[in-house]
Amino acid sequence: MSLGRSCDVGVVGAGPAGAVAAAILARKGLQVVVLEREAFPRFSIGESLLPQCMSFLEEAGMTAAVEAAGFQLKNGAAFEKAGLHSSFDFSDKIAEGCSTTFQVQRAQFDAVLAQEAERAGAEVRFRCEISGVGLDDRGVRLTYRDEAGGERELRCRFCLDASGSGKSFAGLLGLNLPQEGVQRESLFTHVVDGMSLGTMDREKILITVHPRHHSVWFWLIPFSDGTSSLGVVGPPNYFSTYPGEPLEVLQAVVGETGFLGDLMKPAAFEFPVRRICGYATRVSRLCGPRYALLGNAGGFIDPVFSSGVTIALKSASLAAAAVSRELNDGEVNWEQEFVKPLSVGVETFRHFVSAWYDTSLQDIIFAQTPNPRIRRMICSILAGYAWDKNNPYVEQPRRRLQALAEMCRLAP
């Protein structure tokens, strides 16, 4: 084994969480090495950002590069269910902060962020797969296989696991917990959408509810080059009731939706259809002596409100601040300064996801006579401002959503 080298901070994964954390820490003068399993660019799901993301990209010094990349502007979210339509403009929110963001092909977006992390001073090594983790008084010892297949070692004073669904630390340290609740599955692809001007607002993600099966929903995320991300989420074994290959199944269920089906009639399905299932994950702890888990490496809720990248970037921002203090001989209470602050937004999103699937949030979104101020509160969460404790739906999401849904059902 090659002993390799040592650094202040080792980051596992060069996705959004890893790249942003690495850039922030490198700009603070720390020596950062990022180990990424794959070669970039590479496909990834999670293409619709939320405006809250922009503050974290600004903190990392990446805003200009993202804006220059030519991604599709996103200013809100549109919903459709059995002929009912509702849309949210992110400028109509109570939270302070940016009101627009982007819809991004993740292969390009993640590559831009990784390049910016390098420009900030971090070293990014691709095709390096973690094979072991050792924790001792000196810090963290990472063993990994490099691009040539050789086994190497990286010593770091602190390590951030941003390996996404790969969950390197969770697997190697036995942190994974059994999955709980309904484990849904998804079929998705990119299409050359062929949508003519005016058929849909390309600056919004479209969320469509199946007209008969209200726990089945679809996303359509337009990109700036005339393609779109198209996907469907359903309960376990839902798609097994449809005959054919994944492409045929996806086309069949989209065809049942009415509005979305009509939008997709001119679409060319030129990319492979992918499938994931059982994607909701959790771990026993988010941090330990000299390590912390970021983004999906620490668990994933659901794709319905595009919260994944926002949570990932929030975790990167919180962790980078704590790591910087700790390595500069500061005392850090990781539970109070990382876990609890992060959990505020995670739990807000979790309650919104639960309310979506029990259809109470659907009743709120499609209410015919919504209260304007309450609608602005809901819009703030949909825009990613799930950590704003001035918003009653952050402070008490479950109780307030239940009460609001009941009011919407009783409204004439």
C-alpha positions as CSV (number, residue, x, y, z in Angstrom):
1,M,0.0,0.0,0.0
2,S,1.2,3.5,-0.8
3,L,1.0,5.7,2.3
4,G,-0.1,8.6,0.1
5,R,-0.3,11.9,2.0
6,S,-2.0,13.8,4.8
7,C,-4.3,16.8,4.8
8,D,-6.5,18.9,7.2
9,V,-9.8,17.7,5.8
10,G,-10.7,14.7,3.7
11,V,-13.9,14.8,1.8
12,V,-15.5,11.6,0.4
13,G,-17.5,12.5,-2.7
14,A,-17.4,15.5,-5.1
15,G,-21.1,16.0,-5.5
16,P,-22.8,19.2,-4.4
17,A,-22.3,18.7,-0.7
18,G,-18.7,17.6,-1.0
19,A,-17.7,20.3,-3.5
20,V,-19.3,23.2,-1.5
21,A,-17.8,22.0,1.8
22,A,-14.4,21.6,0.2
23,A,-14.5,25.1,-1.4
24,I,-15.6,26.8,1.8
25,L,-12.9,25.1,3.8
26,A,-10.2,25.7,1.2
27,R,-11.1,29.3,1.1
28,K,-10.5,29.4,4.9
29,G,-6.9,28.2,4.3
30,L,-7.3,24.5,5.2
31,Q,-5.7,21.8,3.1
32,V,-8.6,19.8,1.6
33,V,-8.5,16.6,-0.5
34,V,-11.6,15.3,-2.1
35,L,-11.9,11.6,-3.1
36,E,-14.6,10.9,-5.7
37,R,-15.5,7.4,-6.8
38,E,-16.5,8.2,-10.3
39,A,-15.2,10.3,-13.2
40,F,-17.0,13.5,-14.0
41,P,-19.2,14.4,-15.7
42,R,-21.6,11.6,-14.7
43,F,-25.4,11.2,-14.6
44,S,-27.2,11.9,-11.3
45,I,-30.8,12.5,-10.4
46,G,-32.0,15.5,-8.4
47,E,-32.1,18.2,-11.1
48,S,-34.5,20.8,-9.7
49,L,-32.8,23.2,-7.3
50,L,-34.5,25.4,-4.7
51,P,-33.8,29.1,-4.2
52,Q,-32.4,28.4,-0.7
53,C,-29.5,26.7,-2.5
54,M,-28.2,29.9,-3.9
55,S,-27.1,31.3,-0.5
56,F,-24.9,28.2,0.0
57,L,-23.4,28.5,-3.5
58,E,-22.7,32.2,-2.8
59,E,-20.9,31.2,0.5
60,A,-18.7,28.8,-1.5
61,G,-17.9,31.4,-4.1
62,M,-19.6,29.4,-6.9
63,T,-22.6,31.6,-7.9
64,A,-20.9,33.3,-10.9
65,A,-19.8,29.9,-12.4
66,V,-23.3,28.4,-12.0
67,E,-24.9,31.5,-13.5
68,A,-22.5,31.4,-16.5
69,A,-23.2,27.7,-17.2
70,G,-26.4,28.4,-19.1
71,F,-28.8,26.4,-16.9
72,Q,-32.6,26.8,-17.1
73,L,-33.8,29.5,-14.7
74,K,-36.4,28.3,-12.2
75,N,-38.8,30.7,-10.6
76,G,-41.4,28.4,-9.1
77,A,-43.4,25.1,-9.1
78,A,-46.6,24.1,-10.9
79,F,-49.0,21.3,-9.8
80,E,-51.7,19.5,-11.8
81,K,-54.2,16.9,-10.6
82,A,-57.2,15.6,-12.6
83,G,-57.6,18.9,-14.4
84,L,-56.9,21.1,-11.3
85,H,-53.9,23.5,-11.7
86,S,-52.0,25.4,-9.1
87,S,-48.7,27.2,-9.3
88,F,-46.3,28.9,-6.9
89,D,-44.0,31.8,-7.8
90,F,-41.1,31.7,-5.4
91,S,-41.1,35.5,-5.1
92,D,-44.4,35.2,-3.3
93,K,-42.9,34.0,0.0
94,I,-42.5,35.3,3.5
95,A,-38.8,34.3,3.8
96,E,-36.0,36.6,2.9
97,G,-33.6,35.5,0.3
98,C,-33.3,34.6,-3.3
99,S,-36.5,33.9,-5.2
100,T,-35.0,32.1,-8.3
101,T,-32.7,29.2,-8.9
102,F,-31.9,26.8,-11.7
103,Q,-33.0,23.5,-13.2
104,V,-29.8,21.6,-14.0
105,Q,-28.4,18.6,-15.7
106,R,-26.6,17.2,-12.8
107,A,-23.7,15.9,-14.9
108,Q,-22.8,19.4,-15.9
109,F,-23.8,21.1,-12.6
110,D,-21.7,18.7,-10.4
111,A,-18.8,19.1,-12.8
112,V,-19.0,22.9,-12.5
113,L,-19.1,22.7,-8.7
114,A,-16.1,20.3,-8.5
115,Q,-14.1,22.6,-10.8
116,E,-14.9,25.6,-8.6
117,A,-13.8,23.6,-5.5
118,E,-10.5,23.0,-7.3
119,R,-10.3,26.7,-8.1
120,A,-10.8,27.5,-4.4
121,G,-7.8,25.4,-3.6
122,A,-9.1,21.9,-2.9
123,E,-7.5,18.9,-4.5
124,V,-10.1,16.7,-6.2
125,R,-9.1,13.1,-7.1
126,F,-11.5,11.1,-9.3
127,R,-12.0,7.4,-9.6
128,C,-10.9,6.8,-6.0
129,E,-13.2,4.4,-4.2
130,I,-13.1,4.2,-0.4
131,S,-12.3,0.7,1.0
132,G,-11.7,1.4,4.7
133,V,-12.0,3.9,7.4
134,G,-9.9,4.1,10.6
135,L,-10.5,6.4,13.5
136,D,-7.8,7.2,16.1
137,D,-6.4,10.0,18.2
138,R,-4.5,11.4,15.2
139,G,-7.7,11.8,13.1
140,V,-9.1,9.7,10.3
141,R,-7.3,7.2,8.0
142,L,-9.0,6.6,4.7
143,T,-7.9,3.7,2.5
144,Y,-9.0,3.8,-1.1
145,R,-8.3,2.3,-4.5
146,D,-7.1,4.8,-7.1
147,E,-7.8,5.0,-10.8
148,A,-5.1,2.4,-11.5
149,G,-6.4,0.0,-8.9
150,G,-3.6,0.6,-6.4
151,E,-4.5,0.8,-2.7
152,R,-3.6,4.1,-1.1
153,E,-4.0,5.9,2.2
154,L,-5.1,9.4,3.1
155,R,-4.6,10.7,6.6
156,C,-6.8,13.7,7.6
157,R,-7.5,15.6,10.8
158,F,-11.2,15.5,10.0
159,C,-13.3,13.8,7.3
160,L,-16.7,14.7,5.7
161,D,-18.6,11.9,4.1
162,A,-20.4,13.4,1.1
163,S,-20.7,10.1,-0.8
164,G,-24.4,10.4,-1.5
165,S,-26.3,7.2,-1.9
166,G,-22.9,5.4,-1.8
167,K,-22.9,6.1,2.0
168,S,-19.3,5.2,2.5
169,F,-19.0,5.9,6.2
170,A,-22.5,4.5,7.0
171,G,-21.6,1.2,5.4
172,L,-18.0,0.9,6.7
173,L,-18.9,2.1,10.3
174,G,-22.2,0.2,10.6
175,L,-24.3,3.3,10.8
176,N,-27.2,2.3,8.4
177,L,-30.6,1.8,10.1
178,P,-33.4,-0.4,8.7
179,Q,-35.6,1.4,6.2
180,E,-39.0,2.4,7.7
181,G,-42.3,3.4,6.2
182,V,-43.4,2.9,2.6
183,Q,-40.4,2.3,0.3
184,R,-41.4,3.8,-3.0
185,E,-39.8,3.2,-6.4
186,S,-39.3,5.4,-9.4
187,L,-38.8,5.3,-13.2
188,F,-37.2,8.3,-14.9
189,T,-35.3,9.4,-17.9
190,H,-34.4,12.5,-20.0
191,V,-36.5,13.3,-23.1
192,V,-36.2,15.7,-26.0
193,D,-39.5,17.2,-24.9
194,G,-40.6,18.9,-28.2
195,M,-42.9,21.2,-26.2
196,S,-43.9,24.3,-28.2
197,L,-43.7,27.7,-26.8
198,G,-46.6,28.5,-24.3
199,T,-47.6,24.9,-23.6
200,M,-45.8,25.0,-20.3
201,D,-43.8,27.5,-18.2
202,R,-40.3,26.1,-18.6
203,E,-39.2,28.2,-15.6
204,K,-41.2,25.9,-13.3
205,I,-41.0,22.3,-12.3
206,L,-44.3,20.5,-13.0
207,I,-45.6,18.0,-10.4
208,T,-48.5,15.9,-11.7
209,V,-50.7,13.7,-9.5
210,H,-52.1,10.5,-11.1
211,P,-55.8,11.2,-11.6
212,R,-56.8,7.9,-9.9
213,H,-53.8,6.8,-7.8
214,H,-53.1,9.9,-5.6
215,S,-49.9,8.4,-4.1
216,V,-48.4,8.2,-7.7
217,W,-46.9,11.4,-9.0
218,F,-44.8,12.6,-11.9
219,W,-42.1,15.2,-12.3
220,L,-41.2,17.2,-15.4
221,I,-38.2,19.4,-15.2
222,P,-37.4,21.4,-18.4
223,F,-33.8,22.2,-19.2
224,S,-32.5,25.1,-21.3
225,D,-31.5,22.9,-24.3
226,G,-35.0,21.6,-25.1
227,T,-34.7,18.4,-23.1
228,S,-36.5,17.6,-19.8
229,S,-36.2,15.2,-16.9
230,L,-39.3,13.1,-16.7
231,G,-40.0,10.6,-13.9
232,V,-42.8,8.9,-11.9
233,V,-42.8,7.7,-8.3
234,G,-45.2,5.0,-7.0
235,P,-45.7,2.6,-4.1
236,P,-43.9,-0.8,-4.0
237,N,-44.7,-3.1,-6.9
238,Y,-47.0,-0.5,-8.6
239,F,-45.1,-0.7,-11.9
240,S,-45.1,-4.5,-11.9
241,T,-48.8,-4.3,-12.9
242,Y,-47.8,-2.9,-16.3
243,P,-46.3,-5.1,-19.0
244,G,-43.3,-4.4,-21.0
245,E,-39.8,-2.9,-20.6
246,P,-39.2,0.2,-18.3
247,L,-39.6,2.6,-21.3
248,E,-43.0,1.1,-22.2
249,V,-44.1,1.2,-18.5
250,L,-43.1,4.9,-18.2
251,Q,-44.9,5.8,-21.4
252,A,-48.0,3.9,-20.3
253,V,-48.3,5.6,-16.9
254,V,-47.6,9.1,-18.3
255,G,-50.3,8.4,-20.9
256,E,-52.9,8.0,-18.2
257,T,-52.4,11.6,-16.8
258,G,-54.2,13.7,-19.3
259,F,-52.3,17.1,-19.1
260,L,-48.8,15.6,-18.8
261,G,-49.6,12.9,-21.3
262,D,-50.6,15.6,-23.8
263,L,-47.4,17.6,-23.1
264,M,-45.3,14.5,-23.8
265,K,-46.9,13.4,-27.0
266,P,-44.2,15.1,-29.2
267,A,-41.4,13.9,-26.9
268,A,-38.6,11.7,-28.1
269,F,-37.5,9.1,-25.6
270,E,-33.8,9.0,-26.7
271,F,-32.2,8.2,-23.3
272,P,-32.3,5.1,-21.2
273,V,-35.0,4.7,-18.6
274,R,-33.6,4.2,-15.1
275,R,-35.2,2.7,-12.0
276,I,-34.5,3.1,-8.3
277,C,-36.4,1.7,-5.4
278,G,-36.2,1.8,-1.6
279,Y,-34.4,5.2,-1.8
280,A,-35.5,6.5,1.6
281,T,-32.6,5.9,4.0
282,R,-31.5,6.9,7.5
283,V,-28.5,6.4,9.8
284,S,-28.0,6.0,13.5
285,R,-25.9,9.2,13.8
286,L,-24.7,12.0,11.6
287,C,-21.3,12.7,13.3
288,G,-18.7,11.1,15.5
289,P,-15.1,11.8,16.6
290,R,-13.5,13.7,13.7
291,Y,-16.2,12.9,11.0
292,A,-19.6,14.0,9.9
293,L,-22.1,12.8,7.2
294,L,-23.4,15.3,4.7
295,G,-26.5,15.2,2.4
296,N,-27.7,11.8,1.2
297,A,-24.8,10.1,3.0
298,G,-26.7,10.9,6.2
299,G,-30.1,9.9,4.8
300,F,-32.7,10.7,2.2
301,I,-36.4,11.5,2.5
302,D,-38.1,11.7,-0.9
303,P,-37.7,13.6,-4.2
304,V,-41.2,15.2,-4.3
305,F,-40.2,18.7,-3.2
306,S,-36.6,18.6,-4.6
307,S,-35.2,19.0,-1.1
308,G,-32.2,16.7,-1.5
309,V,-29.6,19.2,-2.9
310,T,-30.9,21.9,-0.5
311,I,-30.4,19.7,2.6
312,A,-27.0,18.6,1.2
313,L,-25.8,22.2,0.8
314,K,-27.1,23.2,4.2
315,S,-25.3,20.3,5.8
316,A,-22.1,21.3,3.9
317,S,-22.4,24.9,5.2
318,L,-23.0,23.9,8.8
319,A,-20.2,21.3,8.8
320,A,-17.7,23.5,7.1
321,A,-18.2,26.2,9.8
322,A,-17.8,23.6,12.6
323,V,-14.8,21.9,11.1
324,S,-13.0,25.2,10.6
325,R,-13.5,26.1,14.3
326,E,-12.5,22.7,15.5
327,L,-9.3,22.5,13.5
328,N,-8.4,26.0,14.7
329,D,-8.4,24.7,18.3
330,G,-12.0,25.7,18.9
331,E,-14.5,23.6,20.9
332,V,-17.4,22.4,18.9
333,N,-20.6,20.8,20.2
334,W,-21.5,18.9,17.0
335,E,-24.9,17.9,18.3
336,Q,-25.8,21.6,19.0
337,E,-24.0,23.2,16.1
338,F,-24.6,20.6,13.3
339,V,-27.2,17.9,14.0
340,K,-29.9,20.0,15.7
341,P,-29.7,23.0,13.3
342,L,-29.8,20.7,10.3
343,S,-32.7,18.6,11.6
344,V,-34.9,21.7,11.7
345,G,-35.2,21.8,7.9
346,V,-35.0,18.1,7.5
347,E,-38.0,17.5,9.8
348,T,-39.9,20.3,8.1
349,F,-39.5,18.6,4.7
350,R,-40.3,15.3,6.3
351,H,-43.7,16.5,7.5
352,F,-44.4,18.1,4.1
353,V,-43.6,14.8,2.4
354,S,-45.8,12.9,4.8
355,A,-48.6,15.4,4.2
356,W,-48.2,15.0,0.4
357,Y,-48.6,11.2,0.5
358,D,-51.6,11.3,2.9
359,T,-53.0,13.9,0.4
360,S,-53.6,16.6,3.0
361,L,-50.9,18.8,1.4
362,Q,-52.5,18.0,-2.0
363,D,-55.8,19.4,-0.6
364,I,-53.9,22.6,0.5
365,I,-52.1,23.1,-2.8
366,F,-55.2,22.7,-4.9
367,A,-57.5,24.7,-2.6
368,Q,-59.8,26.9,-4.6
369,T,-59.8,29.9,-2.2
370,P,-56.4,29.9,-0.5
371,N,-55.5,32.3,2.2
372,P,-52.9,34.6,0.6
373,R,-50.6,34.9,3.7
374,I,-50.7,31.2,4.5
375,R,-50.0,30.4,0.8
376,R,-46.9,32.6,1.1
377,M,-45.8,30.6,4.1
378,I,-46.2,27.3,2.2
379,C,-44.4,28.8,-0.8
380,S,-41.4,29.6,1.4
381,I,-41.1,25.9,2.3
382,L,-41.4,24.9,-1.3
383,A,-38.6,27.4,-2.1
384,G,-36.4,25.6,0.4
385,Y,-36.6,28.0,3.3
386,A,-37.3,25.2,5.7
387,W,-35.0,26.6,8.4
388,D,-36.8,29.9,8.8
389,K,-38.3,29.7,12.3
390,N,-40.3,32.9,11.7
391,N,-42.5,30.7,9.5
392,P,-45.2,28.9,11.6
393,Y,-45.0,25.9,9.2
394,V,-41.3,25.4,10.2
395,E,-42.0,25.7,13.9
396,Q,-45.0,23.3,13.9
397,P,-45.3,21.7,10.5
398,R,-47.3,18.6,11.3
399,R,-50.0,20.3,13.4
400,R,-50.4,23.3,11.2
401,L,-50.6,21.3,8.0
402,Q,-53.3,19.0,9.4
403,A,-55.3,22.0,10.6
404,L,-54.9,23.8,7.3
405,A,-55.9,20.8,5.3
406,E,-59.1,20.3,7.3
407,M,-59.9,24.0,6.7
408,C,-59.4,23.5,3.0
409,R,-61.7,20.5,2.9
410,L,-64.4,22.3,4.7
411,A,-64.2,25.4,2.5
412,P,-67.1,25.9,0.0
